[in-house]
C-alpha cells in the first residue's frame, strides 16, 4: 500500500469514540465514596480513555513511548546550541535506555521505541527502528524541508508503527521526538498556520540566549518568505517548513485514533503534530490527552486551538515525550482509585448529589 492510500484509508477509519462508555465511567466515578468530580481532570481523562477503549474498565498497563528521530537542515543556520550529530547520539542512547524519558519509562515499566525517520546518517544501532524517508530535511531558510510526497510518506510510517504496536497490545501511546532544530521548524509551522509574527513565536528551545532567539526569528521569517506556505493547505505548510519528525508524529496521532488508542501530548512539537492530525481528521481530537504545557510560545497557541488544557505546567523544555510520560503515574493512581474505592453504600455515607 502506498503512503497516500494508507493515510487516506486511516483518515476514513477515524470516528468519534462512543460516548456511552464515557457516561458509564463517569457514573461509576459518581457512585464512589468521594465528592462528585472530586478528582477533577483525572476523572475526565479516565472516562475519556474508557470511551476510546469502549469499556467501563479502562486499562493503560501497556504504554509505549515512540520517539521519532530526524535531523533538520535549518540547524546549519545556527538556531541551536549544538549540531545535528547530537540527534543520532541521543537516539542511540534512547535505544540503549540511557535518555531521560527512558529513565522515566523504566520507573513506570513503559516501553520506548526509538525510530530513525530521517537522520542525516544511519545510527547503526540494532535498537533503533529504521523507517527512513530521507536523510535529513532541507534548510527551510533556503528552500522546502521536503517534498509533499515525503511528508505523506513520513505520516504513513507513523501510522504503520501504530498498527504494529496495536497488534503487540499497546493501550496508550506517547508520541515523542528527537531532532536538533525542531523548535525552529515547529515555530515556523505555527507562524504559517496561525499567521503569527516569528518574533512572537520563536522561543529559546533547549537554551538559546535572547540574541539567539532573535536570530531564530529572523531565520523563520526568511523561511516563510522563501517557501510561501499556504496556511489553508495543512500538508503544504508541513512539507515546506516542517520536519520529518513532525510528519512522523502526525502519523502516530492519526494511527492511534484509527486504532482506538489514546495518545498523550507532550510539548510544542507533539502539540503541533496533534494539531496537524486534527486538521487532517477532526475526530482525532477526541483521542488526545493533554499532558504537559511546554515553555515555547507556540505550545499555548496550539493547545488553545485544540481546546485542551494540559494539567502539568512544570516549565519543562526537554522533549522526548518526557512531559507526557510524567502523566502516566497520575493516571495509574486515578485508575487505582477508580477500581478500588468503595461505593457510598459500603462506606455508610449518603451519596453526594449533583448541585446542577
Backbone torsions as a table, in degrees:
resi	resn	phi	psi	omega
1	UNK	NA	128.9	178.8
2	UNK	-75.2	163.7	-171.5
3	UNK	-63.9	-40.1	-179.2
4	UNK	-64.3	-43.4	178.5
5	UNK	-63.2	-42.7	179.0
6	UNK	-59.6	-45.0	-179.1
7	UNK	-64.6	-45.5	-177.8
8	UNK	-65.7	-40.9	178.8
9	UNK	-66.7	-38.3	177.8
10	UNK	-62.5	-44.5	179.6
11	UNK	-60.6	-39.9	179.0
12	UNK	-66.1	-24.7	-178.0
13	UNK	-82.7	-9.1	-173.7
14	UNK	-89.2	118.7	178.4
15	UNK	-131.2	155.5	178.7
16	UNK	-59.7	145.6	176.3
17	UNK	-61.4	158.5	179.5
18	UNK	-77.1	115.0	-174.1
19	UNK	-66.7	-18.8	-179.5
20	UNK	-59.0	-36.0	-179.7
21	UNK	-73.7	-33.4	174.4
22	UNK	-61.0	-45.2	-179.3
23	UNK	-64.8	-38.4	179.2
24	UNK	-67.0	-40.5	178.1
25	UNK	-63.9	-42.7	-179.5
26	UNK	-67.3	-35.4	176.3
27	UNK	-63.4	-37.2	176.8
28	UNK	-64.6	-45.1	176.6
29	UNK	-55.0	-45.5	-175.2
30	UNK	-67.6	-21.3	-179.7
31	UNK	-84.5	-10.7	-176.6
32	UNK	-80.9	156.7	-173.5
33	UNK	-77.9	78.2	-179.7
34	UNK	-165.9	164.7	174.7
35	UNK	-60.0	146.7	179.0
36	UNK	-60.4	129.8	-178.0
37	UNK	58.3	31.6	-177.0
38	UNK	-64.4	-26.6	178.1
39	UNK	-96.2	11.0	171.2
40	UNK	53.0	-127.3	-175.4
41	UNK	-61.2	-27.8	178.7
42	UNK	-64.2	-38.0	175.6
43	UNK	-63.4	-42.8	-179.2
44	UNK	-62.6	-41.6	-178.2
45	UNK	-67.8	-41.0	176.8
46	UNK	-61.6	-43.3	179.0
47	UNK	-65.2	-37.6	177.1
48	UNK	-63.8	-42.7	178.6
49	UNK	-62.9	-39.4	176.4
50	UNK	-60.3	-42.0	178.5
51	UNK	-63.7	-42.6	-179.6
52	UNK	-64.9	-44.0	-178.5
53	UNK	-82.8	-6.0	179.8
54	UNK	56.6	55.0	-179.7
55	UNK	-154.2	155.2	172.5
56	UNK	-89.6	-1.7	178.6
57	UNK	-124.2	74.9	-178.1
58	UNK	-59.6	148.2	-178.1
59	UNK	-142.4	123.6	177.2
60	UNK	-123.0	29.1	-178.5
61	UNK	-57.0	-40.7	-177.6
62	UNK	-99.1	91.4	178.1
63	UNK	-103.4	145.6	-179.9
64	UNK	-133.9	132.3	171.2
65	UNK	-99.9	124.9	177.5
66	UNK	-112.8	118.7	-178.1
67	UNK	-101.8	117.4	175.4
68	UNK	-90.7	114.7	-177.7
69	UNK	-103.4	126.5	179.9
70	UNK	-155.0	147.8	176.0
71	UNK	-95.7	148.7	-176.9
72	UNK	-118.4	123.6	-176.6
73	UNK	-60.7	-22.0	-178.4
74	UNK	-66.0	-14.1	176.4
75	UNK	-58.0	-28.0	178.5
76	UNK	-61.5	-17.1	-179.0
77	UNK	-89.6	6.3	176.4
78	UNK	73.6	39.4	-178.0
79	UNK	-97.5	6.7	-178.4
80	UNK	-139.1	156.3	177.8
81	UNK	-66.0	-30.4	-174.8
82	UNK	-126.9	171.0	-177.1
83	UNK	-90.8	173.9	-176.2
84	UNK	-64.6	-21.8	-179.1
85	UNK	-60.7	-22.6	-179.6
86	UNK	-67.5	-31.9	-179.9
87	UNK	-56.4	-50.1	-178.6
88	UNK	-64.4	-39.6	-178.4
89	UNK	-66.3	-42.6	179.6
90	UNK	-67.5	-39.5	178.6
91	UNK	-63.4	-38.2	175.8
92	UNK	-63.3	-43.1	177.4
93	UNK	-60.8	-39.1	178.5
94	UNK	-61.8	-43.0	179.6
95	UNK	-63.0	-25.8	179.7
96	UNK	-97.6	2.5	177.0
97	UNK	80.8	23.2	-172.8
98	UNK	-114.1	25.2	175.5
99	UNK	-109.7	172.5	-178.0
100	UNK	-58.9	-49.4	-177.8
101	UNK	-65.3	-28.0	177.2
102	UNK	-66.4	-38.5	177.1
103	UNK	-65.9	-42.1	176.3
104	UNK	-61.5	-42.6	-179.2
105	UNK	-65.6	-38.3	179.4
106	UNK	-65.3	-38.0	178.7
107	UNK	-60.0	-35.4	-175.0
108	UNK	-105.9	2.5	-178.0
109	UNK	59.2	56.2	179.5
110	UNK	-115.6	139.4	-179.7
111	UNK	-79.0	143.6	173.6
112	UNK	-120.0	127.0	177.9
113	UNK	-114.0	117.4	178.5
114	UNK	-96.1	128.5	-174.1
115	UNK	-122.8	130.5	170.2
116	UNK	-93.3	103.6	178.1
117	UNK	-105.5	-5.8	179.4
118	UNK	176.3	44.2	175.2
119	UNK	-71.1	155.4	177.8
120	UNK	-62.5	-37.7	-179.3
121	UNK	-132.3	151.5	176.8
122	UNK	-57.9	140.2	-177.1
123	UNK	-81.9	-18.8	176.4
124	UNK	53.5	52.1	175.7
125	UNK	-134.2	126.9	-178.8
126	UNK	-62.8	-18.6	-178.7
127	UNK	-85.4	-5.3	-179.1
128	UNK	-99.2	125.9	179.3
129	UNK	-76.2	124.3	-176.7
130	UNK	-90.9	106.1	175.8
131	UNK	-130.6	43.2	-172.6
132	UNK	-65.2	129.7	173.9
133	UNK	-93.6	-43.9	173.8
134	UNK	-158.6	162.3	-178.4
135	UNK	-85.6	88.6	178.5
136	UNK	78.9	151.7	178.0
137	UNK	-92.1	166.7	179.0
138	UNK	-75.6	164.1	176.8
139	UNK	-76.7	109.7	-173.5
140	UNK	-67.2	-14.2	177.7
141	UNK	-71.7	-23.8	-175.8
142	UNK	-116.4	-9.2	-178.3
143	UNK	178.4	-176.6	-176.9
144	UNK	-69.2	152.1	177.5
145	UNK	-66.7	-37.7	-177.2
146	UNK	-165.2	173.7	174.4
147	UNK	-80.7	163.7	176.7
148	UNK	-60.8	-41.1	179.8
149	UNK	-62.7	-38.3	178.7
150	UNK	-67.0	-37.9	176.4
151	UNK	-62.2	-43.9	178.8
152	UNK	-64.9	-38.5	178.2
153	UNK	-63.2	-41.6	178.9
154	UNK	-65.1	-39.7	175.5
155	UNK	-60.2	-44.2	179.4
156	UNK	-61.0	-36.6	178.1
157	UNK	-65.7	-39.8	177.2
158	UNK	-62.8	-43.1	177.7
159	UNK	-60.2	-44.7	-177.4
160	UNK	-63.0	-37.7	179.2
161	UNK	-63.0	-42.1	179.7
162	UNK	-65.0	-40.7	176.8
163	UNK	-55.8	-43.5	-179.5
164	UNK	-66.1	-41.7	-179.8
165	UNK	-67.3	-36.8	177.4
166	UNK	-59.9	-42.4	179.4
167	UNK	-64.1	-24.7	179.9
168	UNK	-91.5	1.1	174.7
169	UNK	99.6	14.7	179.2
170	UNK	-61.0	133.2	-178.5
171	UNK	-113.1	-21.1	176.6
172	UNK	-153.5	141.6	-170.4
173	UNK	-121.1	141.7	171.3
174	UNK	-120.6	104.3	173.0
175	UNK	-75.6	124.7	178.9
176	UNK	-128.7	177.7	-175.7
177	UNK	-147.2	158.2	169.5
178	UNK	-144.5	110.3	-179.3
179	UNK	-166.0	101.9	179.2
180	UNK	-54.8	131.1	-179.5
181	UNK	93.8	-0.2	-173.6
182	UNK	-79.4	-10.4	170.8
183	UNK	-74.6	-24.4	176.0
184	UNK	-72.2	-48.1	179.1
185	UNK	-63.9	-38.7	179.4
186	UNK	-66.0	-43.1	178.5
187	UNK	-63.2	-37.7	178.0
188	UNK	-62.7	-40.9	177.9
189	UNK	-64.5	-42.9	179.3
190	UNK	-61.2	-44.3	178.2
191	UNK	-58.7	-41.6	-178.1
192	UNK	-70.0	-46.0	-176.8
193	UNK	-67.9	-35.8	-172.2
194	UNK	-112.4	8.2	177.9
195	UNK	54.3	51.6	-179.2
196	UNK	-105.7	152.4	176.2
197	UNK	-76.0	135.3	-179.4
198	UNK	-54.5	-35.2	-179.8
199	UNK	-62.8	-24.6	179.9
200	UNK	-86.8	-19.4	-172.7
201	UNK	-110.0	-31.2	-179.8
202	UNK	-62.6	129.3	179.3
203	UNK	-120.6	-178.4	-174.6
204	UNK	-77.7	-7.6	-178.7
205	UNK	58.7	-130.0	-178.5
206	UNK	-85.4	6.2	175.5
207	UNK	140.6	43.8	177.4
208	UNK	-80.1	151.8	172.5
209	UNK	-75.5	172.6	177.1
210	UNK	-59.2	-39.2	177.7
211	UNK	-66.5	-37.6	177.2
212	UNK	-63.5	-38.7	178.1
213	UNK	-67.1	-39.2	177.1
214	UNK	-61.7	-42.5	178.2
215	UNK	-64.1	-41.0	178.5
216	UNK	-58.6	-42.6	178.7
217	UNK	-63.4	-38.9	177.9
218	UNK	-63.3	-41.5	179.2
219	UNK	-63.3	-42.6	179.1
220	UNK	-63.9	-42.3	179.3
221	UNK	-61.0	-42.3	177.4
222	UNK	-63.6	-40.7	-179.0
223	UNK	-62.4	-40.5	179.5
224	UNK	-69.7	-36.2	179.1
225	UNK	-69.0	-43.6	-176.7
226	UNK	-70.8	-43.0	-172.5
227	UNK	-91.5	-23.8	178.3
228	UNK	47.6	58.0	-179.6
229	UNK	-65.7	144.0	-179.7
230	UNK	-90.6	107.7	-175.6
231	UNK	-61.5	-23.7	178.4
232	UNK	-79.0	-11.4	-179.8
233	UNK	-113.7	100.0	-171.1
234	UNK	-59.8	-35.6	-179.1
235	UNK	-79.1	-25.6	176.7
236	UNK	-64.5	-44.5	178.2
237	UNK	-63.7	-47.8	-178.7
238	UNK	-58.3	-45.5	-176.2
239	UNK	-73.2	-31.9	-175.5
240	UNK	-82.9	-42.0	-175.5
241	UNK	-127.9	10.5	179.0
242	UNK	-94.9	-145.0	-178.3
243	UNK	-157.1	163.9	-179.6
244	UNK	-65.3	-34.6	178.0
245	UNK	-64.6	-42.4	178.4
246	UNK	-62.6	-44.6	-179.4
247	UNK	-64.3	-43.9	178.8
248	UNK	-61.9	-40.6	177.9
249	UNK	-68.2	-34.1	174.2
250	UNK	-57.4	-42.5	176.5
251	UNK	-62.5	-36.6	177.5
252	UNK	-62.9	-42.7	179.8
253	UNK	-67.9	-40.2	176.8
254	UNK	-63.8	-45.8	-178.5
255	UNK	-64.2	-38.6	-179.4
256	UNK	-64.9	-40.3	178.5
257	UNK	-65.3	-42.5	-179.8
258	UNK	-64.5	-32.1	-176.9
259	UNK	-93.8	1.0	-179.8
260	UNK	69.9	41.8	179.6
261	UNK	-118.5	123.5	174.9
262	UNK	-65.6	144.9	-178.9
263	UNK	-127.8	131.6	-178.5
264	UNK	-95.8	135.2	-178.8
265	UNK	-92.3	135.6	178.2
266	UNK	-125.8	108.2	168.6
267	UNK	66.3	-171.4	-170.9
268	UNK	-58.1	-54.0	-172.2
269	UNK	-65.9	-41.4	177.3
270	UNK	-66.6	-41.4	179.4
271	UNK	-62.4	-40.0	177.2
272	UNK	-63.0	-45.6	-179.9
273	UNK	-62.5	-40.4	177.4
274	UNK	-64.1	-41.1	178.8
275	UNK	-61.5	-44.2	178.5
276	UNK	-62.1	-42.1	179.2
277	UNK	-61.4	-40.3	179.1
278	UNK	-68.1	-37.0	175.6
279	UNK	-61.7	-35.0	179.5
280	UNK	-78.5	-33.9	-178.0
281	UNK	-149.0	101.5	-173.9
282	UNK	-51.8	-41.8	-177.4
283	UNK	-63.7	-12.0	176.1
284	UNK	-55.1	-32.1	-178.2
285	UNK	-51.7	-35.5	-175.9
286	UNK	-75.4	-9.9	-178.9
287	UNK	-102.5	1.4	-176.0
288	UNK	-94.3	134.3	173.9
289	UNK	-116.9	118.6	179.7
290	UNK	-71.6	135.8	-179.8
291	UNK	-107.9	-78.7	-174.0
292	UNK	-124.0	138.4	173.6
293	UNK	-92.1	116.5	-177.7
294	UNK	-79.1	-177.2	-175.6
295	UNK	-92.0	-11.1	-179.9
296	UNK	-71.3	136.6	-176.5
297	UNK	-56.0	-35.9	-177.5
298	UNK	-67.2	-22.8	-177.2
299	UNK	-62.1	-44.4	-179.7
300	UNK	-63.5	-40.6	179.5
301	UNK	-61.8	-43.7	-178.9
302	UNK	-66.8	-43.1	179.8
303	UNK	-64.5	-39.1	177.4
304	UNK	-66.0	-38.6	178.4
305	UNK	-64.6	-33.6	178.7
306	UNK	-82.1	-11.5	-177.7
307	UNK	71.4	33.8	-176.9
308	UNK	-118.1	148.9	179.2
309	UNK	-124.8	98.4	-179.6
310	UNK	-61.1	130.3	-177.8
311	UNK	-75.5	-23.7	-178.5
312	UNK	-100.3	123.9	179.8
313	UNK	-134.9	81.7	-169.2
314	UNK	-110.0	8.0	179.3
315	UNK	69.5	22.0	-179.1
316	UNK	-80.0	148.6	173.7
317	UNK	-145.6	52.2	-173.9
318	UNK	-98.4	-34.7	-174.6
319	UNK	78.5	-156.3	178.2
320	UNK	65.8	8.0	-174.1
321	UNK	79.5	12.4	-171.9
322	UNK	-65.8	-41.2	179.7
323	UNK	-64.8	-38.1	177.3
324	UNK	-68.3	-37.2	-179.7
325	UNK	-62.2	-31.3	179.6
326	UNK	-66.9	-21.2	179.9
327	UNK	-76.0	-26.1	-174.9
328	UNK	-57.0	-48.2	178.9
329	UNK	-61.7	-32.6	176.6
330	UNK	-66.8	-40.6	176.5
331	UNK	-66.0	-38.1	176.6
332	UNK	-58.9	-45.0	-178.2
333	UNK	-66.5	-40.7	177.7
334	UNK	-62.1	-41.3	179.1
335	UNK	-67.0	-33.2	177.4
336	UNK	-63.9	-43.6	176.7
337	UNK	-63.1	-44.8	-178.6
338	UNK	-56.4	-38.2	-176.1
339	UNK	-86.7	-23.9	-167.7
340	UNK	-119.5	-17.0	-179.8
341	UNK	-68.1	132.6	-179.8
342	UNK	-65.5	158.1	173.4
343	UNK	-77.9	163.8	-178.1
344	UNK	-55.5	-43.5	-177.3
345	UNK	-57.9	-38.2	-178.9
346	UNK	-72.3	-27.9	-176.9
347	UNK	-86.7	-10.3	-177.7
348	UNK	72.7	25.4	-179.9
349	UNK	-119.0	138.0	178.4
350	UNK	-68.8	137.3	-176.2
351	UNK	-63.5	143.3	171.9
352	UNK	-67.9	150.3	177.0
353	UNK	-118.5	142.2	178.1
354	UNK	-59.3	141.0	-179.2
355	UNK	-88.2	-11.5	179.0
356	UNK	-149.2	NA	NA
